[in-house]
Amino acid sequence: MSEFAVQVVRLGSIMSHPNADTLSITLVHGGYPCIIRNGEFDEGDLAVYLPVDAVLPNVERWAWLKGHLRIRAKRLRGMFSMGLLVAADPLWAEGQDVREELGVTKWEPRLDLLMRTENEHAPDLDDTIYTDIEGLRRWGNVLNEGEAVSVTEKIHGANGRFCWHDGRLWVGSHRRWKLRDKRNLWWRAAFQADLERRLSLMPDVVFYGEVFGQVQDLKYDRDLDLAFFDSMLLPTRRYDDVDVFMLRCSKIRLTHVPILYQGAWDKQLVISLAEDMSSLASHVREGVVVRPMRERFDERVGRVILKYVGEGYLTRKSSKQ
């Protein structure tokens, strides 16, 4: 499943903005605060929810946004708002994804041009793209009271995958396997971490990691580094339980992402961890990832693994209002 969608939603309770007489607040999907003008919508109305990082086409319909076509989280009069609500076409149904009808795309970060090196084909590895991670704000009720969970820091970098298979190392970005090239970001990280030697000791396990450092706009106190966050046994295509993943990292001395908490599920604790400073640098933390200690699935989200991106991270570029 994928968290990004431009859905028709039915609005719930609408609350007054505490610091603005002309504004109100509603929670979309039960957890995404969205600020609207008074009288624009009523409880029970259908509306289109444009989430953070939706990019709108430059057409007359959106001229009122004055060129600000990427939806960002922001604070309005001191209150956090995470998206935009607009009127729904009367023919659209609740739950419908209207990305195509509105011409909306998802913003993707522009990474260094050196990442755009040639790709290579790996037919027996192409189905190892990492699972989509849904949002905790919407799906917090998927985790059970008292359930043992692991909470790790979400690092701001470039997702990659690495595997020793058929007598060689395979290195890739989130979606593409990359030809061996010292100019390529993921291969640079693999060389630096001595992955050809280390992963040859544990063949047919796909390791998923984040390449970070001077990679995106949040810089860490190093040029380039790699921290792993998950693994999959290739023959079964099954993701490892947390303790199995940790044991794999320990055996071949791989660095894993910072573990912030392991214990009984505590939503408020997890949210507070997401808003803390990074464990790896002197800037705000992007957020956290939480998953059960034991792998399981849920019919609502598929694999149970959720992310909570912090307000501090989402509003780091917006001006104070």
KEPA-20444 format. One record per residue (C-alpha): residue in one letter; residue number from 0; x, y, z. Coordinates in steps of 0.1 Angstrom, whole numbers, always signed. Each point is the difference from the previous one (the first is absolute). Layout:
% KEPA-20444
SITE  resn  resi     xx     yy     zz
SITE     A   NUM      X      Y      Z
...
//
This chain:
% KEPA-20444
SITE  resn  resi     xx     yy     zz
SITE     M     0     +0     +0     +0
SITE     S     1    +10    +36     -3
SITE     E     2     -7    +29    +23
SITE     F     3     -1    +26    -28
SITE     A     4    -35     +5    -15
SITE     V     5    -22    +29     -9
SITE     Q     6    -32    -13    +15
SITE     V     7    -36    +12     +3
SITE     V     8     -6     +1    +37
SITE     R     9    -31     +6    +22
SITE     L    10     +8    +26    +26
SITE     G    11     -4     -6    +37
SITE     S    12     -2    +25    +28
SITE     I    13    +10    +35     -8
SITE     M    14    +16    +20    +29
SITE     S    15     +7    +37     +4
SITE     H    16    +36    +11     -4
SITE     P    17    +11    +13    +34
SITE     N    18    +20    +29    -15
SITE     A    19    -21    +11    -30
SITE     D    20    -37    +10     -1
SITE     T    21     -3     -8    -37
SITE     L    22    +17    -34     +0
SITE     S    23    -10    -35    +11
SITE     I    24    +17    -34     +3
SITE     T    25    -10    -35    -10
SITE     L    26    +18    -33     +2
SITE     V    27     +1    -19    -33
SITE     H    28     +2    -38     +3
SITE     G    29     -1     +5    +38
SITE     G    30    +35    +13     +3
SITE     Y    31    +10    +26    -26
SITE     P    32     -8    +35    +12
SITE     C    33    -13    +23    -28
SITE     I    34     -8    +37     +5
SITE     I    35    -29    +14    -20
SITE     R    36    -19    +33     -3
SITE     N    37    -32     +3    +21
SITE     G    38    -31    -10    -20
SITE     E    39    +20    -16    -27
SITE     F    40    -11    -35    +10
SITE     D    41    -24    -16    +24
SITE     E    42     +3    -32    +19
SITE     G    43    -10    -29    -22
SITE     D    44     +9    +18    -33
SITE     L    45    +21    -18    -26
SITE     A    46    +33    +17     -9
SITE     V    47    +32     -8    -18
SITE     Y    48    +30     -4    +23
SITE     L    49    +33    +11    -16
SITE     P    50    +27    -14    +23
SITE     V    51    +35    +14     +7
SITE     D    52    +23     -3    -31
SITE     A    53    -29     -1    -24
SITE     V    54    +11    +20    -31
SITE     L    55    -28    +18    -19
SITE     P    56     +1     +8    -37
SITE     N    57     +5    +36    -11
SITE     V    58    -35     +5    -14
SITE     E    59    -27    +26     +6
SITE     R    60    -17    -21    +26
SITE     W    61    +28     +5    +24
SITE     A    62     +9    +37     -9
SITE     W    63    -12    +11    +35
SITE     L    64    +30    -17    +15
SITE     K    65    +22    +25    -18
SITE     G    66    +26    -25    -12
SITE     H    67     +3    -19    +33
SITE     L    68     -9    -33    -16
SITE     R    69    +18    -24    +24
SITE     I    70    -21     -6    +31
SITE     R    71    +20     +4    +32
SITE     A    72     -7     -4    +37
SITE     K    73     +0    +34    +18
SITE     R    74    -10    +18    +31
SITE     L    75    -29    +25     -4
SITE     R    76     -4    +23    +30
SITE     G    77    +20    -25    +22
SITE     M    78    -20    -31    -10
SITE     F    79    +14    -29    -21
SITE     S    80    -17     -7    -34
SITE     M    81     +9    -30    -21
SITE     G    82    -16     +3    -34
SITE     L    83    -27    +18    -20
SITE     L    84    -38     -6     -3
SITE     V    85    -18    +10    -32
SITE     A    86    -36     -6    -12
SITE     A    87     -8    -34    -15
SITE     D    88    -17     -4    -33
SITE     P    89    -36    -12     +7
SITE     L    90     +6    -31    -21
SITE     W    91    +29    -12    +21
SITE     A    92     -5    -26    +27
SITE     E    93    +14     -2    +35
SITE     G    94    +33    -18     +0
SITE     Q    95     +7     +6    -37
SITE     D    96    +36     +9    -10
SITE     V    97     -3    +29    -24
SITE     R    98    +37     +6     -7
SITE     E    99     -5     -6    -38
SITE     E   100    -31    +22     -1
SITE     L   101    +18    +29    +16
SITE     G   102    +34     -6    -17
SITE     V   103    +17     -3    +34
SITE     T   104    +34    -16     +4
SITE     K   105    +22     -8    +30
SITE     W   106    +31    +22     +7
SITE     E   107    +32    -20     +1
SITE     P   108    +33    +15    +13
SITE     R   109    +26    +10    -26
SITE     L   110    +31    -19     +9
SITE     D   111    +35     +5    -13
SITE     L   112     +4     -6    -38
SITE     L   113    +28    -25     +7
SITE     M   114    -28    -23    +12
SITE     R   115    -14     -2    -35
SITE     T   116    +25    -26    -13
SITE     E   117    -10    -29    -21
SITE     N   118    -23    -27    +13
SITE     E   119     +3    -38     -4
SITE     H   120    -26    -27     -2
SITE     A   121     -4    -27    +27
SITE     P   122    -33    -19     -9
SITE     D   123     +2    -22    +31
SITE     L   124     +6    +30    +23
SITE     D   125    -24    +25    -15
SITE     D   126    -28     -9    +25
SITE     T   127    +21    +10    +30
SITE     I   128    -10    +37     +0
SITE     Y   129     -5    +10    +36
SITE     T   130    -35     +0    +13
SITE     D   131    -21    +32     +1
SITE     I   132     -2    +15    +35
SITE     E   133    -34    +14    +10
SITE     G   134     -5    +29    +24
SITE     L   135     -5     -4    +37
SITE     R   136    -22    +31     +1
SITE     R   137    -26    -19    -20
SITE     W   138     +6    -36    +10
SITE     G   139    +10     +1    +37
SITE     N   140    -28    -24     +9
SITE     V   141    +17    -27    -20
SITE     L   142    +24     -6    +29
SITE     N   143    -14    -18    +30
SITE     E   144     +0    +11    +36
SITE     G   145    +30    -16    +17
SITE     E   146    +15    -13    -32
SITE     A   147    +38     -2     +0
SITE     V   148    +14    +25    -26
SITE     S   149    +33    +14    -11
SITE     V   150     +4    +38     -7
SITE     T   151    +29    +12    -21
SITE     E   152    +11    +34    -13
SITE     K   153    -11     +9    -35
SITE     I   154    +31    +13    -17
SITE     H   155     -1    +27    -27
SITE     G   156    +19    -15    -29
SITE     A   157     -3    -23    -29
SITE     N   158    -16    -35     +3
SITE     G   159    +20    -29    -14
SITE     R   160     +3    -38     -1
SITE     F   161    +30    -23     +0
SITE     C   162     +3    -37     -6
SITE     W   163    +26    -27     -6
SITE     H   164    -16    -22    -26
SITE     D   165    +14    -24    -27
SITE     G   166    +36     +6    +11
SITE     R   167     +0    +39     -2
SITE     L   168    -13    +31    +18
SITE     W   169    -31    +17    -13
SITE     V   170     -5    +36    +10
SITE     G   171    -30    +21     -7
SITE     S   172    -22    +30     +8
SITE     H   173    -35     -4    +12
SITE     R   174    -13    -11    -35
SITE     R   175    +31     -6    -22
SITE     W   176    +30    -23     +1
SITE     K   177    +31    +21     -9
SITE     L   178    +30    -10    -21
SITE     R   179    +33     -1    +20
SITE     D   180    +12    +36     -1
SITE     K   181    +21    +19    +26
SITE     R   182    -18    +32     -9
SITE     N   183    -33    -15    +10
SITE     L   184    -13     +9    +35
SITE     W   185    -11    -35    +10
SITE     W   186    +31    -17    -13
SITE     R   187    +22    +26    +17
SITE     A   188    -18     -9    +33
SITE     A   189     +5    -37     -7
SITE     F   190    +37     +4     -7
SITE     Q   191     +4    +21    +32
SITE     A   192    -18    -26    +21
SITE     D   193    +19    -30    -15
SITE     L   194    -32    -16    -10
SITE     E   195    +15    -23    -26
SITE     R   196    +18    -18    +27
SITE     R   197    -26     +2    +27
SITE     L   198    -31    -10    -20
SITE     S   199    +19    -29    -16
SITE     L   200     +0    -15    +34
SITE     M   201    -39     +1     +0
SITE     P   202    -11     -7    -36
SITE     D   203    -36     +3    -12
SITE     V   204    -11    +25    +27
SITE     V   205    -11    +34    -13
SITE     F   206    +11    +28    +24
SITE     Y   207    -19    +33     -1
SITE     G   208    +18    +31    +11
SITE     E   209     +1    +38     -1
SITE     V   210    +29    +18    -16
SITE     F   211     +4    +33    +17
SITE     G   212    +24    +28     +9
SITE     Q   213     +3    +29    -26
SITE     V   214    -28    -16    -20
SITE     Q   215    -32    +21     +5
SITE     D   216     -8    +33    +16
SITE     L   217     +4    -13    +35
SITE     K   218    +38     -5     +3
SITE     Y   219    +16    -24    +25
SITE     D   220    +34     +4    +16
SITE     R   221    +17    -22    -26
SITE     D   222     +5     +0    -38
SITE     L   223    -16    -34     -7
SITE     D   224    -13    -28    +22
SITE     L   225    -23    -30     -2
SITE     A   226    -23    -14    +27
SITE     F   227    -22    -31     -5
SITE     F   228    -36     -2    +11
SITE     D   229    -14    -34    -12
SITE     S   230     +8    -32    -18
SITE     M   231    -18    -26    -21
SITE     L   232     +9    -37     -6
SITE     L   233     +1     -3    -37
SITE     P   234    -12    -36     -6
SITE     T   235    -32     +7    +20
SITE     R   236     -5    +37     -6
SITE     R   237     -8     +3    +37
SITE     Y   238    +12    +30    +20
SITE     D   239    +19     -9    +32
SITE     D   240    -14     +5    +35
SITE     V   241    +18    +28    +18
SITE     D   242    +22    -23    +21
SITE     V   243    +10    -20    -31
SITE     F   244    +10    +32    -19
SITE     M   245    +20    +12    +30
SITE     L   246    +18    -33     +2
SITE     R   247     +9     +1    -37
SITE     C   248    +15    +35     +4
SITE     S   249    +19    -12    +31
SITE     K   250    +15    -30    -17
SITE     I   251    +15    +19    -30
SITE     R   252     +4    +33    +18
SITE     L   253    -24    +22    -18
SITE     T   254    -11    +33    +14
SITE     H   255    -37     +3     +6
SITE     V   256    -22    +31     +5
SITE     P   257     -3    +13    +36
SITE     I   258    -24    -20    +21
SITE     L   259    -20    +25    +21
SITE     Y   260    -23    -24    +19
SITE     Q   261    -10    -36     +2
SITE     G   262    -29    -10    +22
SITE     A   263    -38     +2     +3
SITE     W   264    -18    +22    -25
SITE     D   265     -3    +35    +13
SITE     K   266    -13    +24    -26
SITE     Q   267     +7    +32    +19
SITE     L   268    +36    -11     +7
SITE     V   269     +5     -7    -36
SITE     I   270    -13    +34    -11
SITE     S   271    +23    +17    +25
SITE     L   272    +30    -19    -13
SITE     A   273     -9    +12    -36
SITE     E   274     +3    +36    +11
SITE     D   275    +34     -3    +17
SITE     M   276    +34     +9    -14
SITE     S   277    +18    -25    -22
SITE     S   278    +22    -26    +17
SITE     L   279    +25     +6    -28
SITE     A   280     +2    +37     -4
SITE     S   281     -8    +34    +16
SITE     H   282    -32     +5    -19
SITE     V   283    -36    -11     +2
SITE     R   284     -8    -36     -5
SITE     E   285    -20     -9    -31
SITE     G   286    -22    -23    +20
SITE     V   287     -3    -36    +11
SITE     V   288     -9    -34    -14
SITE     V   289    -19    -25    +22
SITE     R   290     -7    -37     -6
SITE     P   291     -9    -30    +20
SITE     M   292    +29    -21    +13
SITE     R   293    -16    -29    -18
SITE     E   294    -10     +4    -36
SITE     R   295    -37     +0     -8
SITE     F   296    -25    +13    -25
SITE     D   297    -32    +19     +3
SITE     E   298    -27     +1    -27
SITE     R   299     -2    +38     +2
SITE     V   300    +37     +8     -6
SITE     G   301    +17    -33    -10
SITE     R   302    +33     -4    +17
SITE     V   303     -2    +17    +34
SITE     I   304    +27    +27     +0
SITE     L   305     -9    +37     +6
SITE     K   306    +18    +33     -1
SITE     Y   307     -6    +33    +18
SITE     V   308    +16    +30    -16
SITE     G   309     +5    +28    +26
SITE     E   310    -15    +34     -1
SITE     G   311    +34    +16     +5
SITE     Y   312    +13    -18    -31
SITE     L   313    -30     +8    -22
SITE     T   314     +0    +37     +9
SITE     R   315    +38     +5     -1
SITE     K   316     -1    +20    -32
SITE     S   317    -32    +20     +5
SITE     S   318     +0    +34    +14
SITE     K   319    -15     +6    +34
SITE     Q   320    -36    +12     +0
//
